[in-house]
């Protein structure tokens, strides 16, 4: 069972408190670089990821958690790695769905003073001190986001990604927004922004709003098969000079046979998933 081994008593709560001594700032700079290096080294070979965002506070039997687990099963079974923030709630449900079908399950956790340890369904578990490091890595290794209902952290992750797509920092990056009723006020605000001219309709074309597992599966089917085809034959393997270790779970290449057998369907073979 992965454990969060971060010593929470040593979390640097003064990092954003303004100028400090030059020595303290230099140490922080090297520490941030070390965190990025660790993330690059551990995640370089996990394969293309579908990242799930959502609240850490939902119980495993909550409808949104059930939906996250089932959607993770479907994208994991056809070969994509499932990545989350590594904590409980929606994140744990998605990682558990990946484990149900033998897909690689990744968690990028955050060290907080009083909460959020890594969930027990991770093949690759990382813990970071800073949210900005974590968010860069969650985006860098993902080809698609599935965003379920959540709080301020989920909104932060969602809108940072929207901003990056809007400004052209990333492209061809679909976002599945699950739960029309929950997101209705936010979607209304986006409509007001479009009406005011502060955001364009085309700039939101990458956001797909879904309200059921079947609807989300259909959108994922369209987006992920296209991404799979674009990545056919691409990939990398661990090298000794990169200090890499083998990743648990089936690799992207190994799971490719499932996709070919089922003609790229996210819904076939669901009976092989664990209850």
Residue pairs with C-beta under 8 A, 6 or more apart in sequence:
1 120
2 107
2 118
2 119
2 120
2 122
2 125
3 117
3 118
4 109
4 111
4 116
4 117
4 118
4 125
4 127
5 127
6 111
6 127
6 129
8 111
8 112
8 113
8 114
11 111
11 112
11 113
11 129
12 28
12 31
12 129
13 113
14 20
14 24
15 28
15 130
19 25
31 129
32 130
32 133
35 128
35 129
35 130
35 133
36 133
36 136
36 137
38 126
39 108
39 126
39 128
39 133
39 136
39 137
40 137
41 242
41 243
41 244
42 124
42 126
42 244
43 106
43 124
43 126
43 137
43 140
43 141
44 236
44 242
44 244
45 236
45 237
45 238
45 244
45 247
46 81
46 83
46 104
46 106
46 124
46 141
46 247
47 79
47 80
47 81
47 104
47 235
47 251
47 252
48 80
48 81
48 141
48 142
48 143
48 227
48 231
48 252
49 80
49 81
49 82
49 83
49 106
49 141
49 142
49 143
50 72
50 75
50 80
50 81
50 82
50 83
50 142
50 143
50 144
50 145
50 146
50 220
50 224
51 82
51 83
51 84
51 138
51 139
51 142
51 144
51 145
51 146
52 68
52 71
52 72
52 82
52 83
52 84
52 90
52 91
52 94
52 145
52 146
52 147
52 148
53 84
53 85
53 90
53 145
53 146
53 147
53 148
53 150
53 154
53 157
53 158
54 64
54 68
54 89
54 90
54 91
54 94
54 147
54 148
54 149
54 150
54 154
55 64
55 89
55 90
55 148
55 149
55 150
55 151
55 154
56 85
56 87
56 88
56 89
56 90
56 91
56 116
56 150
56 153
57 88
57 89
57 151
58 64
58 65
58 89
58 90
58 93
58 149
59 65
59 89
60 92
60 93
60 96
64 90
64 148
64 149
64 178
64 179
65 89
65 90
65 92
65 93
66 93
67 148
67 178
67 213
67 216
68 90
68 93
68 94
68 97
68 146
68 148
69 93
69 94
69 96
69 97
69 100
70 97
70 213
71 94
71 97
71 146
71 178
71 213
71 216
71 217
71 220
72 82
72 93
72 94
72 95
72 96
72 97
72 98
72 100
72 103
73 97
73 98
73 100
73 101
73 270
73 273
74 217
74 220
74 266
74 267
74 270
75 82
75 103
75 146
75 220
75 224
75 266
76 82
76 97
76 98
76 100
76 101
76 102
76 103
76 104
76 105
77 101
77 102
77 103
77 255
77 258
77 266
77 269
77 270
77 272
77 273
78 224
78 228
78 255
78 258
78 259
78 262
78 264
78 265
78 266
79 103
79 228
79 252
79 255
79 256
79 258
79 259
80 103
80 143
80 224
80 228
80 252
81 98
81 103
81 104
81 105
81 106
81 249
81 252
82 94
82 95
82 97
82 98
82 103
82 104
82 105
82 106
83 106
83 107
83 108
83 138
83 141
83 142
84 90
84 91
84 92
84 94
84 95
84 106
84 107
84 108
85 91
85 107
85 108
85 109
85 110
85 134
85 138
85 153
86 95
86 106
86 107
86 108
86 109
86 118
86 119
86 122
86 125
86 126
86 127
87 107
87 109
87 110
87 116
87 117
87 118
87 119
88 116
88 119
90 148
90 149
90 150
91 107
91 119
92 119
92 120
92 121
94 146
95 105
95 106
95 107
95 119
95 121
95 122
96 119
96 121
97 273
98 104
98 105
98 121
98 249
99 105
99 121
99 123
100 273
100 274
101 272
101 273
101 274
102 249
102 250
102 255
103 249
103 250
103 255
104 123
104 124
104 247
104 248
104 249
104 250
104 251
105 121
105 122
105 123
105 124
105 249
106 122
106 123
106 124
106 125
107 118
107 119
107 122
107 124
107 125
107 126
108 126
108 128
108 134
108 137
108 138
109 116
109 117
109 118
109 125
109 126
109 127
109 128
109 134
110 116
110 127
110 128
110 129
110 131
110 134
111 127
111 128
111 129
118 125
118 127
123 247
123 248
123 249
124 247
124 248
126 137
128 134
128 137
131 156
135 156
135 157
135 160
138 157
139 160
139 161
139 164
139 170
142 173
143 173
143 224
143 227
143 231
144 173
144 174
144 175
144 176
144 220
144 223
144 224
144 227
145 157
145 158
145 161
145 173
145 174
145 175
145 176
146 176
146 178
146 216
146 220
147 154
147 157
147 158
147 175
147 176
147 177
147 178
148 154
148 178
148 179
149 178
149 179
149 182
149 183
155 186
158 175
158 177
161 170
161 173
161 175
162 175
162 204
162 207
164 170
165 171
165 173
165 175
165 203
165 206
166 199
166 203
172 227
173 206
174 206
174 208
174 219
174 223
175 206
175 207
175 208
176 208
176 210
176 216
176 219
176 220
177 183
177 207
177 208
177 209
177 210
178 210
178 211
178 216
179 211
180 187
180 209
180 210
180 211
181 211
183 209
187 209
190 199
190 204
193 199
194 200
194 201
194 204
208 219
208 223
210 216
210 219
217 266
217 267
220 266
221 264
221 265
221 266
221 267
224 266
225 264
228 259
228 264
231 252
235 252
235 253
238 244
238 245
238 246
258 269
262 268
262 269
